[in-house]
Amino acid sequence: MEQNPNYVIWLVRRDLRLENNRTLMSAAETGGTVIPLFVIQETADNGINKKFNNFLLSGLNGLDAELEKLNSGLLVKIGDPVTIISAFSKLLRAPVFVEEDYSPPFLELMKQLNPLVELKVIRGLTIFHPSEVTRDSNHAFKVYSQFRKKWESLPRPKVPITDLKAIRFVHRKAFDSDTRHPKTTTLVTGAKKAKELFHKFLSSEGKLLNYGSKRSRVDYQTTSHLSPFINLGMISVESIFQEVSTMESDKELKDSERKSINIWLNELIWREFFQASLFHFPESVTTTLRPDLELIEWNSSEKALYSWQEGFTGYPIVDAAMRQLKQEGWIHNRLRMIVASFLVKDLLIDWREGANWFGKHLVDIETAANVGGWQWTAGTGLDAAPYFRVFNPILQGKKFDPKGEYVRTWIPELNRSPDKVIHEPWKTPIQINYLPKTHKTTFPIIDHYEARRNALDSFEKSRSIYKKAEVFLKNIR
Ligand SMILES: Cc1cc2nc3c(=O)[nH]c(=O)nc-3n(C[C@H](O)[C@H](O)[C@H](O)COP(=O)(O)OP(=O)(O)OC[C@H]3O[C@@H](n4cnc5c(N)ncnc54)[C@H](O)[C@@H]3O)c2cc1C
């Protein structure tokens, strides 16, 4: 690298924060004036996931406001990233520092930029780089417990502390951001909000300390809601892991509280596992990781898919979750598993349809976690739920929303229902069919027990065809 460049570009992508930012620190260490640059790619897809886009835009505004306090700002450009980044880099003779991401679009961007600019790719998305958490022979772990064991055995890198006073940022007046970048959105987000939320989770009503026993309840807030912030790096995953692990060693804690902390930290390791899965198996975005389950004859009924998407299946827990997803862009992990299982097993619709729908509506959409979650629930992924595990939407509702408070919020017609039958409204003394009259389906759309049997037959058929094909291929080789 050229010694002491005059300028250095900090290419912001999924690290929308100043604090604990290894990429920013590495850029500043060159001694050059740091230019924070974000490129919004103009594609036909822009705007498809409005909730995610709004969250991102308000996050960019938040970062810009933080930089403004330092007389600098975030340079936002709209257009083709390769053209814009290489033009800036060439013009200013500036190297480009960027946080590593393991998703296929990032890899493609790096491939195109590599011959054009001096690139420095820095780890920061995960606590360990996926290539560090492997078997001795550098093979990826396919079983979560083994991954976790290795992950926990590695010495954790020191959390980077950004010394903002030591960084020279480009002056705000030195550039113009694209005027098309909207300066106001109603969302309150960004690093400040992420920190507030995190500390509230640690302190208020003992949410973290009760996480072990309460985390699956969907009728009140039991989890941190940090996912959209973590995904865009508004808070550093290294710093939160560090802070919560320090709490774990507090001698005053009850055993159940220590266990809760440990379970929450475990979720962050699951996140690392799915990131590592994407790194090692990028094909998992579109391909089932278990080839013996790639031969399922999926149901292509548009009506069934539409009923699921809109929350018109007749199963309250599924419908409430799908309505919340469409309206708010966030649903609880338990609900994600229930609706995913319902789509794939009860309706026998390809998991990729579900992953796409989540992609259009989740405010925390993130390729590794989304594909990981879908393949896990479908039983087709790494260390997934066994394919024969089918979530029962009635029992799940009774267990995790016992009084039906959650489903009543999203399906007010059920206010009239007694708690006892709220998760099976076709059984109510006065049946409450809350589906729109114009949507002509049976109520509920399918009998869960029959659907379960059909799903298992289809999954087993795929395995059996695959096995026969394997034997055949072995014999003719
Ligand atoms: C079908 C399906 C699709 C999913 N799609 C996404 C997605 O697109 N984006 C996304 O961030 N998460 C996804 N998840 C994982 C999980 O549902 C969310 O991360 C979690 O619900 C976020 O809520 P929280 O921040 O309150 O989590 P908490 O329970 O407070 O957990 C803390 C953090 O740990 C991480 N985490 C927790 N559970 C998981 C998990 N199962 N996998 C990976 N990371 C996890 C998240 O970063 C989360 O913010 C999906 C899960 C399923 C079953």
Ligand as a Chemical Component Dictionary entry (heavy atoms), coordinates in Angstrom:
data_LIG
# 
_chem_comp.id                   LIG 
_chem_comp.type                 NON-POLYMER 
_chem_comp.pdbx_formal_charge   0 
_chem_comp.three_letter_code    LIG 
# 
loop_
_chem_comp_atom.comp_id 
_chem_comp_atom.atom_id 
_chem_comp_atom.alt_atom_id 
_chem_comp_atom.type_symbol 
_chem_comp_atom.charge 
_chem_comp_atom.model_Cartn_x 
_chem_comp_atom.model_Cartn_y 
_chem_comp_atom.model_Cartn_z 
_chem_comp_atom.pdbx_ordinal 
LIG C1  C1  C 0 -37.434 -18.625 8.739  1  
LIG C2  C2  C 0 -36.536 -17.655 9.482  2  
LIG C3  C3  C 0 -36.054 -16.523 8.831  3  
LIG C4  C4  C 0 -35.229 -15.616 9.512  4  
LIG N1  N1  N 0 -34.771 -14.498 8.846  5  
LIG C5  C5  C 0 -33.941 -13.635 9.482  6  
LIG C6  C6  C 0 -33.434 -12.490 8.806  7  
LIG O1  O1  O 0 -33.676 -12.254 7.619  8  
LIG N2  N2  N 0 -32.646 -11.635 9.518  9  
LIG C7  C7  C 0 -32.321 -11.874 10.837 10 
LIG O2  O2  O 0 -31.602 -11.061 11.437 11 
LIG N3  N3  N 0 -32.758 -12.961 11.478 12 
LIG C8  C8  C 0 -33.562 -13.848 10.853 13 
LIG N4  N4  N 0 -34.023 -14.950 11.527 14 
LIG C9  C9  C 0 -33.500 -15.234 12.885 15 
LIG C10 C10 C 0 -34.303 -14.676 14.060 16 
LIG O3  O3  O 0 -35.658 -14.937 13.897 17 
LIG C11 C11 C 0 -34.101 -13.169 14.283 18 
LIG O4  O4  O 0 -32.737 -12.848 14.275 19 
LIG C12 C12 C 0 -34.676 -12.781 15.653 20 
LIG O5  O5  O 0 -36.043 -13.093 15.700 21 
LIG C13 C13 C 0 -34.457 -11.315 15.890 22 
LIG O6  O6  O 0 -35.094 -10.895 17.062 23 
LIG P1  P1  P 0 -34.278 -10.251 18.253 24 
LIG O7  O7  O 0 -33.327 -9.249  17.725 25 
LIG O8  O8  O 0 -35.247 -9.809  19.269 26 
LIG O9  O9  O 0 -33.453 -11.507 18.747 27 
LIG P2  P2  P 0 -32.860 -11.936 20.158 28 
LIG O10 O10 O 0 -33.582 -13.156 20.585 29 
LIG O11 O11 O 0 -32.768 -10.825 21.108 30 
LIG O12 O12 O 0 -31.378 -12.420 19.732 31 
LIG C14 C14 C 0 -30.272 -11.524 19.660 32 
LIG C15 C15 C 0 -29.655 -11.530 18.291 33 
LIG O13 O13 O 0 -29.142 -12.813 17.972 34 
LIG C16 C16 C 0 -29.268 -13.049 16.572 35 
LIG N5  N5  N 0 -30.149 -14.202 16.372 36 
LIG C17 C17 C 0 -31.131 -14.633 17.187 37 
LIG N6  N6  N 0 -31.692 -15.749 16.696 38 
LIG C18 C18 C 0 -31.060 -16.011 15.545 39 
LIG C19 C19 C 0 -31.180 -17.036 14.568 40 
LIG N7  N7  N 0 -32.066 -18.031 14.688 41 
LIG N8  N8  N 0 -30.378 -16.987 13.486 42 
LIG C20 C20 C 0 -29.458 -16.005 13.342 43 
LIG N9  N9  N 0 -29.296 -15.012 14.236 44 
LIG C21 C21 C 0 -30.079 -15.020 15.318 45 
LIG C22 C22 C 0 -29.892 -11.807 15.963 46 
LIG O14 O14 O 0 -28.855 -10.970 15.506 47 
LIG C23 C23 C 0 -30.606 -11.201 17.159 48 
LIG O15 O15 O 0 -30.818 -9.817  17.035 49 
LIG C24 C24 C 0 -34.864 -15.871 10.863 50 
LIG C25 C25 C 0 -35.360 -17.022 11.510 51 
LIG C26 C26 C 0 -36.190 -17.889 10.832 52 
LIG C27 C27 C 0 -36.713 -19.101 11.552 53 
# 
loop_
_chem_comp_bond.comp_id 
_chem_comp_bond.atom_id_1 
_chem_comp_bond.atom_id_2 
_chem_comp_bond.value_order 
_chem_comp_bond.pdbx_ordinal 
LIG C1  C2  SING 1  
LIG C2  C3  SING 2  
LIG C2  C26 DOUB 3  
LIG C3  C4  DOUB 4  
LIG C4  N1  SING 5  
LIG C4  C24 SING 6  
LIG N1  C5  DOUB 7  
LIG C5  C6  SING 8  
LIG C5  C8  SING 9  
LIG C6  O1  DOUB 10 
LIG C6  N2  SING 11 
LIG N2  C7  SING 12 
LIG C7  O2  DOUB 13 
LIG C7  N3  SING 14 
LIG N3  C8  DOUB 15 
LIG C8  N4  SING 16 
LIG N4  C9  SING 17 
LIG N4  C24 SING 18 
LIG C9  C10 SING 19 
LIG C10 O3  SING 20 
LIG C10 C11 SING 21 
LIG C11 O4  SING 22 
LIG C11 C12 SING 23 
LIG C12 O5  SING 24 
LIG C12 C13 SING 25 
LIG C13 O6  SING 26 
LIG O6  P1  SING 27 
LIG P1  O7  DOUB 28 
LIG P1  O8  SING 29 
LIG P1  O9  SING 30 
LIG O9  P2  SING 31 
LIG P2  O10 DOUB 32 
LIG P2  O11 SING 33 
LIG P2  O12 SING 34 
LIG O12 C14 SING 35 
LIG C14 C15 SING 36 
LIG C15 O13 SING 37 
LIG C15 C23 SING 38 
LIG O13 C16 SING 39 
LIG C16 N5  SING 40 
LIG C16 C22 SING 41 
LIG N5  C17 SING 42 
LIG N5  C21 SING 43 
LIG C17 N6  DOUB 44 
LIG N6  C18 SING 45 
LIG C18 C19 SING 46 
LIG C18 C21 DOUB 47 
LIG C19 N7  SING 48 
LIG C19 N8  DOUB 49 
LIG N8  C20 SING 50 
LIG C20 N9  DOUB 51 
LIG N9  C21 SING 52 
LIG C22 O14 SING 53 
LIG C22 C23 SING 54 
LIG C23 O15 SING 55 
LIG C24 C25 DOUB 56 
LIG C25 C26 SING 57 
LIG C26 C27 SING 58 
# 
